[in-house]
Amino acid sequence: MRSNEYLNYCCLLLVLLFFNSGCNKKLHKILVKSQEDLVAIGEFQEVNQNKQSCTDPLNYIPIDPDLYPVRYIRVNFHFMDNENAEYNFGPEDGRKYMRYLLQNANDRLIENFAMNLPVGNETPNHNPRYQYVLTPSQGENDDAFYHHYDNDHCFFVNKGRNKNNYSREVIDKYKIGEDSILNIFIIPHHPDSLATGRHRAHRTGIALGNGLKIAGLAEKREEPWKFATLLNHEIGHFFSLKHSWTKHDGCDDTPPHPNCWHPDGTEKCPDPVSNNLMDYNSSQMAITPCQLGRVHKSIAMLNSTTRKVVRPDWCIKDHTKIYKINRDTIWAGAIDLNKDLLITTGNSLTIKCRLSMPSGGKIIVEPGATLHLDGCKLHNDCGYDWEGIQVLKNKNQSGKIVYTGTVKIENADDRQS
């Protein structure tokens, strides 16, 4: 090999070695899987904590679909009738009717109209990010529809000395999977009440714990879609929503009003009237951001009645996705994540409440990124192992963990990752 060729070969080899070394900068990984690990490598800061953020519904508005994938509410249906099966749907027509009604209720949730009131408002109408799913028990030949023939519990009475609308007797007697399924009872009005002419077979319902009672469907036999918003309204109560025509529903974006069913040309009920789900009106098709925040806050509350009926999809890891923090971010409400979490170089994430990581999931803090744990709790809600926090370090910089107050780290696998 001539000297010039040898020189060129050496130069090429040096260039290849330079680029190869540049593309393979070695990253060191520091693992944090316990409070002890956190104290050993984290930086403690004395900062006043504002734990009220964890209870503020505005911190739970489901704007980001990756943080708030659709939550599925498990439901079943019970048809109450007397022993002669005279007053409610039969098995086949009842199933057909309620399947259509349930689908229509889901569709109406997704549609979520803009608010009519106040006139000229610009209230956002977000996707509610929750839906209902029929959920059988573990029994044989179970399709989540049940028919009960019981003369003592077959009617809905909401007036007079025998009223039972607030009674849970029928729910407690016939509930199925109530710890994890919302039981919905379709109950006819009492025929004696209807016979007096003073009582109408009106659409009505009531939420009682993990059970709902709904009346008026069997007598009217109107198109199922006409009752879909009644179901959404009652499930709204189940999720802590209050009637929104008052000043006391906990939401500033639901203005008080006279609660008109529809415009009637009078000064009291001009056009437009409210179309909010939690009012009594002919639409019930609008849900405000604050109301959605209240729904998702109730879902995020550990051990709550509402959380127990939500399918816990957050416990299992979605291996196809990773949630990236690409700007300085604060999570001021509880989060249930179903994927790995990556805080990218130059950015920070502050966790102020609770974060549930999926089974086998991990939090990765890139070099030059910061994770601030502000008196929060990291865990897997179903008790599965997750892989903890990986703080990455290269030759020039390291990821950083800052912590404030008491931080809890639970269910992190203590084996090497």
C-alpha positions as CSV (number, residue, x, y, z in Angstrom):
1,M,0.0,0.0,0.0
2,R,1.4,3.4,-1.1
3,S,1.9,6.0,1.6
4,N,-0.9,8.2,0.3
5,E,-3.4,5.3,0.3
6,Y,-2.3,4.3,3.8
7,L,-2.8,7.9,5.0
8,N,-6.3,8.0,3.5
9,Y,-7.1,4.7,5.1
10,C,-6.0,5.9,8.5
11,C,-8.0,9.1,8.1
12,L,-11.1,7.1,7.2
13,L,-10.7,4.8,10.1
14,L,-10.4,7.7,12.5
15,V,-13.5,9.3,11.1
16,L,-15.5,6.0,11.5
17,L,-14.2,5.6,15.0
18,F,-15.2,9.1,15.9
19,F,-18.7,8.8,14.6
20,N,-19.2,5.4,16.1
21,S,-18.2,6.6,19.5
22,G,-20.5,9.7,19.1
23,C,-23.4,7.5,18.3
24,N,-22.9,5.2,21.2
25,K,-22.4,7.5,24.1
26,K,-22.8,5.2,27.1
27,L,-25.7,6.0,29.4
28,H,-25.6,5.1,33.1
29,K,-28.8,4.2,34.7
30,I,-29.6,4.9,38.4
31,L,-32.7,3.1,39.7
32,V,-35.1,4.5,42.3
33,K,-37.6,1.9,43.7
34,S,-38.1,3.0,47.2
35,Q,-38.2,6.0,49.6
36,E,-34.6,5.0,50.6
37,D,-33.4,5.2,47.0
38,L,-35.1,8.6,46.7
39,V,-33.4,10.0,49.7
40,A,-30.0,8.7,48.5
41,I,-30.0,10.3,45.1
42,G,-32.8,12.9,45.2
43,E,-32.5,16.6,46.1
44,F,-34.9,17.6,48.9
45,Q,-36.5,21.0,48.7
46,E,-38.5,22.9,51.3
47,V,-41.5,24.0,49.4
48,N,-45.0,24.8,50.6
49,Q,-47.4,22.1,49.2
50,N,-50.8,22.9,47.9
51,K,-52.7,19.6,48.3
52,Q,-56.0,21.2,47.5
53,S,-55.0,20.8,43.9
54,C,-55.7,17.1,44.2
55,T,-59.4,17.7,45.0
56,D,-59.9,20.4,42.4
57,P,-62.1,19.1,39.6
58,L,-60.5,21.5,37.2
59,N,-57.3,19.4,37.4
60,Y,-59.2,16.4,36.1
61,I,-60.6,17.7,32.9
62,P,-60.0,15.0,30.2
63,I,-58.3,17.2,27.6
64,D,-55.4,14.9,26.8
65,P,-56.6,11.6,25.5
66,D,-53.3,9.9,26.2
67,L,-53.6,10.8,29.9
68,Y,-57.4,10.1,29.9
69,P,-58.1,7.2,27.6
70,V,-61.8,6.2,27.5
71,R,-62.9,4.8,30.9
72,Y,-65.4,2.0,30.6
73,I,-68.2,1.9,33.2
74,R,-69.4,-1.7,33.8
75,V,-73.2,-2.0,33.9
76,N,-75.9,-4.6,34.0
77,F,-79.7,-4.4,33.8
78,H,-82.5,-5.9,36.0
79,F,-86.1,-5.9,34.9
80,M,-88.6,-6.0,37.8
81,D,-92.1,-7.4,37.3
82,N,-94.8,-9.1,39.3
83,E,-95.2,-12.9,39.4
84,N,-97.6,-12.8,36.4
85,A,-95.1,-10.9,34.3
86,E,-97.7,-8.2,33.5
87,Y,-95.9,-4.8,33.7
88,N,-92.4,-4.9,32.3
89,F,-90.5,-5.9,29.2
90,G,-90.2,-9.6,28.4
91,P,-86.7,-11.2,28.2
92,E,-86.2,-10.8,24.4
93,D,-87.8,-7.3,23.9
94,G,-86.1,-6.1,27.1
95,R,-82.7,-7.1,25.9
96,K,-83.2,-5.5,22.5
97,Y,-84.6,-2.3,23.9
98,M,-81.8,-1.8,26.5
99,R,-79.0,-2.7,24.1
100,Y,-80.2,0.1,21.7
101,L,-80.7,2.5,24.6
102,L,-77.2,1.8,26.0
103,Q,-75.6,2.4,22.6
104,N,-77.5,5.6,22.1
105,A,-76.5,6.8,25.6
106,N,-72.9,6.2,24.7
107,D,-73.3,8.0,21.4
108,R,-74.9,11.0,23.1
109,L,-72.1,11.3,25.6
110,I,-69.5,11.5,22.8
111,E,-71.5,14.1,20.9
112,N,-71.5,16.5,23.9
113,F,-73.2,19.6,22.6
114,A,-71.9,23.1,23.3
115,M,-73.7,24.8,26.2
116,N,-76.8,26.9,25.4
117,L,-76.3,29.0,28.5
118,P,-75.2,31.6,29.2
119,V,-76.1,33.1,25.9
120,G,-72.9,33.8,23.9
121,N,-70.8,31.5,26.0
122,E,-67.6,29.9,24.7
123,T,-67.6,27.0,27.1
124,P,-65.5,24.1,25.6
125,N,-67.3,20.8,24.9
126,H,-64.7,18.1,25.4
127,N,-65.0,14.4,24.6
128,P,-66.2,13.1,28.0
129,R,-63.9,10.1,27.8
130,Y,-66.2,7.6,29.4
131,Q,-68.6,5.0,28.1
132,Y,-70.7,2.1,29.3
133,V,-70.0,-1.5,28.7
134,L,-72.4,-4.5,29.4
135,T,-70.6,-6.7,31.9
136,P,-71.9,-10.1,32.9
137,S,-71.0,-11.8,36.2
138,Q,-69.0,-15.0,36.2
139,G,-72.2,-17.1,36.1
140,E,-73.0,-19.5,33.3
141,N,-75.2,-18.2,30.4
142,D,-75.0,-14.7,31.8
143,D,-75.4,-11.8,29.4
144,A,-75.8,-9.0,32.0
145,F,-79.7,-8.9,31.7
146,Y,-81.7,-10.3,34.5
147,H,-85.5,-10.6,35.0
148,H,-87.0,-10.9,38.5
149,Y,-90.6,-11.6,39.3
150,D,-91.4,-10.4,42.8
151,N,-94.7,-9.0,43.9
152,D,-93.1,-7.2,46.9
153,H,-90.4,-5.3,45.0
154,C,-91.7,-4.9,41.4
155,F,-93.0,-1.3,41.5
156,F,-91.5,2.2,41.7
157,V,-93.4,4.5,44.0
158,N,-92.1,8.1,44.5
159,K,-95.2,9.7,46.2
160,G,-97.4,8.9,49.2
161,R,-96.8,6.9,52.4
162,N,-95.7,3.8,50.5
163,K,-93.0,5.6,48.4
164,N,-89.9,3.5,47.9
165,N,-87.8,5.6,45.5
166,Y,-85.1,6.1,48.2
167,S,-85.2,2.4,49.4
168,R,-82.3,0.1,48.4
169,E,-84.3,-3.1,49.3
170,V,-84.7,-4.2,45.7
171,I,-81.1,-3.4,44.9
172,D,-79.7,-5.2,47.9
173,K,-81.9,-8.3,47.2
174,Y,-81.0,-8.7,43.5
175,K,-77.7,-6.9,42.9
176,I,-75.1,-8.9,41.0
177,G,-71.4,-8.0,41.2
178,E,-72.2,-4.7,42.9
179,D,-68.7,-4.2,44.1
180,S,-67.5,-3.9,40.4
181,I,-70.7,-3.4,38.3
182,L,-73.3,-0.6,38.3
183,N,-76.6,-2.4,38.7
184,I,-79.5,-0.6,36.8
185,F,-83.0,-1.6,37.7
186,I,-85.9,-1.0,35.3
187,I,-89.0,-0.8,37.5
188,P,-92.6,0.1,36.4
189,H,-94.7,2.6,38.2
190,H,-97.3,1.1,40.5
191,P,-100.6,0.5,38.5
192,D,-102.7,1.6,41.4
193,S,-101.0,5.0,41.3
194,L,-101.5,5.3,37.6
195,A,-105.2,4.3,37.9
196,T,-106.0,7.3,40.1
197,G,-105.2,9.7,37.3
198,R,-103.1,11.9,39.6
199,H,-99.9,10.1,38.8
200,R,-98.2,9.9,35.4
201,A,-95.8,7.2,34.1
202,H,-93.1,9.9,33.9
203,R,-89.5,9.3,33.2
204,T,-87.7,9.3,36.4
205,G,-84.8,7.7,38.2
206,I,-82.6,7.8,41.3
207,A,-79.0,6.8,42.0
208,L,-78.4,4.8,45.2
209,G,-74.8,3.8,45.7
210,N,-73.8,1.3,43.0
211,G,-77.4,0.9,42.0
212,L,-79.8,2.9,39.9
213,K,-83.5,2.7,39.7
214,I,-85.2,4.0,36.5
215,A,-89.0,4.1,35.9
216,G,-91.3,5.1,33.0
217,L,-89.7,3.0,30.2
218,A,-92.0,-0.1,30.5
219,E,-95.2,1.9,30.4
220,K,-94.4,4.3,27.7
221,R,-92.6,1.9,25.3
222,E,-91.3,4.9,23.4
223,E,-88.2,4.8,21.2
224,P,-85.2,3.8,23.4
225,W,-83.3,6.9,22.4
226,K,-85.8,9.0,24.3
227,F,-84.6,7.5,27.6
228,A,-80.9,7.6,26.8
229,T,-80.2,11.0,28.4
230,L,-82.2,9.9,31.5
231,L,-79.7,7.1,31.9
232,N,-76.8,9.6,31.4
233,H,-78.4,12.0,33.9
234,E,-78.7,9.3,36.6
235,I,-75.2,8.0,36.0
236,G,-74.1,11.6,36.3
237,H,-75.5,11.7,39.8
238,F,-73.6,8.4,40.5
239,F,-70.4,10.3,39.5
240,S,-71.1,13.1,42.0
241,L,-72.8,15.5,39.6
242,K,-75.5,17.7,41.0
243,H,-78.5,19.4,39.4
244,S,-76.9,22.3,37.6
245,W,-79.7,24.9,37.6
246,T,-78.8,25.9,41.2
247,K,-75.8,27.9,42.5
248,H,-74.5,24.9,44.5
249,D,-73.4,22.2,42.0
250,G,-69.7,23.0,42.5
251,C,-69.1,24.3,38.9
252,D,-68.8,27.9,37.8
253,D,-69.4,26.9,34.2
254,T,-73.0,25.8,34.8
255,P,-75.0,29.1,35.3
256,P,-78.1,29.2,37.5
257,H,-81.4,29.4,35.5
258,P,-85.2,28.7,36.0
259,N,-84.8,25.1,34.8
260,C,-87.3,25.2,31.9
261,W,-88.0,22.0,30.0
262,H,-88.2,23.9,26.7
263,P,-88.8,27.4,25.5
264,D,-92.5,28.4,25.9
265,G,-92.5,32.0,24.8
266,T,-92.8,33.4,28.3
267,E,-90.4,35.8,30.0
268,K,-89.4,33.0,32.4
269,C,-88.6,30.5,29.6
270,P,-87.3,32.3,26.5
271,D,-85.3,30.6,23.8
272,P,-82.7,29.2,24.5
273,V,-83.2,27.2,27.6
274,S,-80.5,25.0,29.2
275,N,-79.4,21.9,27.4
276,N,-77.1,20.7,30.2
277,L,-77.2,17.0,31.1
278,M,-77.9,17.6,34.8
279,D,-80.8,20.0,34.2
280,Y,-84.4,18.9,33.5
281,N,-84.8,19.8,29.9
282,S,-85.7,18.3,26.5
283,S,-82.1,18.0,25.4
284,Q,-79.7,17.1,28.2
285,M,-76.9,16.9,25.7
286,A,-74.2,19.2,27.1
287,I,-71.5,18.5,29.8
288,T,-69.2,21.2,30.9
289,P,-65.4,20.9,31.5
290,C,-65.9,21.3,35.3
291,Q,-68.6,18.6,35.3
292,L,-66.3,16.3,33.4
293,G,-63.6,17.1,35.9
294,R,-65.9,16.0,38.7
295,V,-66.6,12.7,36.9
296,H,-62.9,11.9,36.3
297,K,-61.9,13.1,39.8
298,S,-64.5,10.6,41.2
299,I,-63.0,7.9,39.0
300,A,-59.5,8.7,40.3
301,M,-60.4,8.5,44.0
302,L,-58.9,5.3,45.4
303,N,-61.4,2.8,46.9
304,S,-64.4,5.0,45.9
305,T,-67.7,3.5,44.9
306,T,-67.4,5.0,41.5
307,R,-63.9,3.8,40.8
308,K,-64.8,0.2,41.6
309,V,-67.2,0.0,38.6
310,V,-64.7,1.3,36.2
311,R,-62.7,-1.3,34.2
312,P,-59.1,-0.9,35.5
313,D,-57.4,-0.7,32.1
314,W,-54.7,1.4,33.6
315,C,-53.1,-1.6,35.5
316,I,-51.8,-3.3,32.4
317,K,-49.1,-1.7,30.2
318,D,-49.7,-0.7,26.6
319,H,-46.3,-1.7,25.1
320,T,-47.0,0.2,21.9
321,K,-46.9,3.7,23.4
322,I,-44.8,5.9,25.7
323,Y,-46.0,9.1,27.3
324,K,-43.4,11.8,26.6
325,I,-43.0,15.0,28.6
326,N,-41.7,17.5,26.0
327,R,-42.3,20.7,28.0
328,D,-42.4,21.8,31.7
329,T,-45.5,20.1,33.0
330,I,-47.4,19.9,36.3
331,W,-49.8,17.1,37.1
332,A,-52.0,18.6,39.8
333,G,-54.5,15.8,39.9
334,A,-54.2,12.0,40.3
335,I,-53.3,10.2,37.1
336,D,-53.7,6.5,36.2
337,L,-51.2,5.8,33.4
338,N,-51.1,2.7,31.2
339,K,-47.8,3.2,29.5
340,D,-44.1,4.1,30.2
341,L,-43.4,7.7,31.1
342,L,-40.4,9.6,29.6
343,I,-39.3,13.0,30.7
344,T,-37.1,14.3,27.9
345,T,-33.9,16.4,28.1
346,G,-34.5,20.0,29.0
347,N,-38.0,19.5,30.4
348,S,-39.5,18.8,33.8
349,L,-42.5,17.1,35.3
350,T,-44.0,17.9,38.7
351,I,-46.3,15.2,40.2
352,K,-48.4,16.7,43.1
353,C,-50.9,13.9,43.9
354,R,-50.9,10.3,42.9
355,L,-49.6,8.4,39.9
356,S,-50.4,4.8,39.2
357,M,-48.0,3.1,36.8
358,P,-48.9,0.0,34.8
359,S,-47.5,-3.5,35.4
360,G,-43.9,-3.5,34.2
361,G,-44.0,0.2,33.5
362,K,-41.2,2.7,34.3
363,I,-40.5,6.4,34.6
364,I,-37.4,7.5,32.6
365,V,-35.7,10.7,33.4
366,E,-33.3,11.6,30.5
367,P,-30.1,13.4,31.1
368,G,-30.9,17.1,31.6
369,A,-34.5,16.4,32.6
370,T,-36.1,16.9,36.0
371,L,-38.7,14.9,37.9
372,H,-40.2,16.8,40.9
373,L,-42.1,14.6,43.3
374,D,-44.2,16.9,45.4
375,G,-45.5,14.9,48.4
376,C,-47.1,12.4,45.9
377,K,-47.6,8.7,45.8
378,L,-46.3,6.4,43.0
379,H,-47.7,2.9,42.8
380,N,-49.6,0.3,40.7
381,D,-53.3,0.5,41.7
382,C,-53.8,-3.3,41.2
383,G,-50.8,-4.3,43.4
384,Y,-48.7,-5.4,40.4
385,D,-45.0,-4.8,40.2
386,W,-43.7,-1.8,38.1
387,E,-40.0,-1.1,37.4
388,G,-39.6,2.2,39.3
389,I,-37.7,5.3,38.2
390,Q,-34.7,5.2,35.9
391,V,-32.5,8.3,36.1
392,L,-30.2,8.4,33.1
393,K,-26.7,9.9,33.0
394,N,-24.2,10.4,30.3
395,K,-20.7,11.9,30.2
396,N,-22.0,15.5,30.3
397,Q,-25.2,15.6,32.3
398,S,-27.6,13.6,34.4
399,G,-31.3,13.4,35.0
400,K,-32.4,14.9,38.3
401,I,-35.0,14.1,40.9
402,V,-36.3,16.7,43.3
403,Y,-38.7,15.8,46.1
404,T,-40.8,17.7,48.5
405,G,-42.6,16.5,51.7
406,T,-43.4,12.9,52.1
407,V,-43.2,10.8,49.0
408,K,-44.5,7.2,48.8
409,I,-43.1,4.7,46.3
410,E,-45.0,1.4,46.4
411,N,-45.0,-1.8,44.3
412,A,-41.7,-1.1,42.6
413,D,-40.0,-4.4,41.8
414,D,-36.9,-4.6,43.9
415,R,-35.1,-6.8,41.4
416,Q,-32.6,-5.3,39.0
417,S,-34.1,-3.9,35.8
